[in-house]
């Protein structure tokens, strides 16, 4: 794999032109997860899907029961590029997949072909976007370019890099075509330079 990490030519950013962040901090993510426990169960599983997989709204809305692999503890996501559909598997925490299975009756009920292919959430993209925005406001996320579903996706990438997930793995999980796109998250390391130095010389 070509590990060309030149992020200058990449149009995707995690800071805007004024240097303001376009991603959520982890304490904001944790507050969203806490608030989500008290909302409608379908909204809870939807926001947890965005947080724990880093997927796009459209990818979450495409999910069906057959995309949930309980025993393998992974989710299959489908995206679209010029060549057609592209599938990727994303590992997820057991607590998330347990909730998903319970709420959507993944391991029980009617497993005929029609039921298995039905979307888990029957929402339009716009409605899903508005629900997430409302939850962010309720969770106390301040206004800014980060207060939207893409801010959650960027938070996934930032958190992965801060936790030393190798870029090739992160590229696969996030569905990036080029590793130079994934490499934009390396720029967030400046936020935690003191911690990195501690690890380096510990």
JOBEL-V733303 format. One record per run of one state. SS is the DSSP state (H for helix, E for strand, - for the rest). FROM is the first residue (numbers start at 1). TO is the last residue. If there is no record, write none. Layout:
# JOBEL-V733303
ss	from	to
SS	FROM	TO
SS	FROM	TO
This chain:
# JOBEL-V733303
ss	from	to
-	1	14
E	15	15
-	16	20
E	21	21
-	22	25
H	26	36
-	37	40
H	41	53
-	54	56
H	57	61
-	62	63
E	64	64
H	65	67
E	68	69
-	70	73
E	74	81
-	82	83
E	84	91
-	92	93
H	94	104
-	105	112
H	113	116
-	117	118
E	119	119
-	120	124
H	125	138
-	139	148
H	149	162
-	163	166
H	167	174
-	175	178
H	179	201
-	202	202
